[in-house]
Amino acid sequence: MSQAMRLALIAVATAAAGVLVGFYIVAFLMATPPTVNSRPGSQGQAQVTLQTVATIGFGAHPDWVSYLVQDPQGHWVHSTILQVPAHSLVHVTIYQYDTATGLRNPFFSQVRGTVGGVMYLNGKPTKAIKADSPGHTFTIPDLGVSVPLQGVPDDAKNQCGAAPCSTSQAHNTIEFTFQTGAPGSYRWQCFVPCGAGFVFGNGGPMQTMGYMDGFLKVV
């Protein structure tokens, strides 16, 4: 093979690699789910309603674990980009349909950063749960907010198979309120290693916007 042909093949391979990198950046790194606004709640509070599911059941990764958020019209949206008002109380309701995975760090089994330092687990005020019982967490590190989400028993009847799930199916209801401050964009995520099939459970949905992490847009 001549030197000119080698150079031509290298140029073609380099161009092809550049095209693939471009597709990766556009289709994955730059892809973001829609922003979903909070709803007006009681006593002037903003209201955010979420659910966690063991299997999303649709989209590019139908077998991945995921969060969903309810929009102001009451529709469930596959997104983790939440918009809430600045300098306000935000009341969060999470319907937790997934079973327990457990924590590697018991720090996240405690409720932190909420009004009163508690969450309400199926209506009962709770400050902490056992480290092996969370299915997920809702954690906003920069705001000091972290709430463990009690997993559904493995043998629970009528478990949800795919999103969106119904409150008639096995679940736990977690409620809490936290205070926002100045406008900004705050990363939030789950700290339970629930990315099945990935090294240490920390890949896949754990690192993908719209599944187990997102942004809280405070405006």
N, C-alpha and C positions, 0 to 999 in steps of 0.2 A: 504494500500500500504506500502510495506516495505521500510526501510530507504535506502537500496541498490538500489531499483527500482527508488526511488525519485532522488537519486544522478545520476543514469543513465539517467533519463529523463532530468535533468538539464544539464548534459554534452552534450546530443544530441541537446537540444535547443540552448545552447551556441555555439556549433559548427555550427549549421545552421545559427545563427545570424552572426557569423564570415564570413561565405561564402557569405551571402547577403551583408555585409559591403564591402567585397572584390570586389564583382561584381559592387557595387556602385562606389568604388574608380576607378576601371579600366574603366568602361563604361562611367562615368560622369566626375569625378574630373580630371582624367588623359587624357581624350579625348581632343585633340586640333585640330582645322582645319589646313589646309596646309598654309605654308608661301608663299605669292605671291609677287614677285619682282616688283618694279616700272619699268616704261619704260623710255627710253631716250626721253626727250622733247626738245622744241626749246631753243636756246641760252644756251645749256648745262644743262638745268634744268631736274630733274627727274619728271616724270609724273605719277600721281596716279588718276585713274578714278573709282568712286564708284557709286552705286545707292542704294537708300532706298526704300523699298517696304512695303506696309501695310500687305501683306500676302506672305510668302515665297512659299507656294504651294507644298512643297515636303519635304522629310526627316522625322526626328523623331517628329518635331513640325510643321506640314504644315500650321497651322493657325497663327503662330507667325510672328510678324513684324521683319524685318531683313535688314542688309546691305549686299551687294555683292560687289566684286572687280573685275575689268577686268585685266586679266593676259597679259603678253607681246604679246601673240598670238591673243588677242582680244576676248578671251572667258570669260564669266562671271562665277566667282567662288564663292561658298558660303563660304567665309572666312573673317575674320577681322584681320588676321596677315599680316601686311604690312612691306615689307623690302625696305628701302631707304638708299641712301649714306649719310655718315657723312659730316658735314661742306659743305652742299649744299643747293641750293634752290629747294624746292619741290612744283610743281604746281599741285593743286588738282582740279578736276572737279567732281561734285556730281550731279547726276540726281535724283531729289527728287520727288517721285511718291506718297507719302503718304499725307493724309489730315492733317490739323492742330490738335494738341492736346493741345498745350499751355504750358507755363512754370509756375512753382510754385515760381521760383526765377528770377525776371526780369534781374538780372545780366547777364544771359546767352542769353539775346536778343541782346546784343552788340557784335560786331566783335572785337576780341582781338588777338594779337600776330601774325597777318599776315603782309606781306609787305605792307606798306602804311596805315595799320590799316583799310583796306577795304576788302570786298568781292564784286564780281560782280554777281548781281542777275538778271538773264536773260539779261546780258550785261551791266547793270546799276551799277556803283559804289555805294556801300551801306555800312553804318557803323553800322546800327542797324535796327531792325524791331520791330513791336509791340509784346509785351510779350505773347499775346494770339494767335499769328500766326505761330510759328514754329511747324513743324511736328517732327523734330529731331534737335539735335546739333551734330557737330563733334568737340570734345573737348579733348585736350591732356594737362591735368593739369600741368604736370612737365615741359612742354615747354611753358606754358602760352598761348596756342593756343585754341581759342574757336570760332566757327562759327555757328550761328543759320541757320537752313534750312527752308525756307518759305514753309508752307504747301500748298497743292493744294486745291482749293475751294471745299467744300462738293458737290456742284452741278455741278462740272466740267464734261464735256462730255468725253467719251472714257477713263475712268479711268482704270488703270491696275489692274487686278484681282489676278495675281500670277506672280512670278519672273521666268526668267528675263523679265523686261519690255522693251518696245521699245520706242524710242524717238518720234514715231508717236502717243503715248498715252499721256494723260494729265500729265504734269510735270513742275517743275521749274528747271532751270540749275543754279547751284552755282559754282563759280570759285574763287580761292584764292591761294596765294603763301605764304609759310613760310620757315624759315631758320632752318636747323638742325645744331646741334653742335657736341659734342663728341659722339663716339659710345656708345650705351646703348640700353636698352629695356624700352620703355615708354608706360604706360597704356593709352588707349584712350577709350572714351565711349560717348554715348548719354546721355544728362541730361534732356531730356523731359520724364516724367513718362508715357511711352507708353506701359507698360506691361498689357494690358487689361485682366481682370479677376484675377489679383493679388493685394494684399493689397497695396493701394496707387499707383498702377501702376508701382511699382519698382521691381517686381519679374520677374520670367520667362526669357524672352528674354533680359531684362535689366541686368541680372546677368549671362548670358550665353555667353561664348566665341563663336564667329562666328555669333552672332545675333546683339546685340546692344552694345557690347564692344569688345575690342581686344588689340593687342599690336603693336606698331610701333617699328620695329627693325631697329636701325640706325647702319650701319656697314661701 
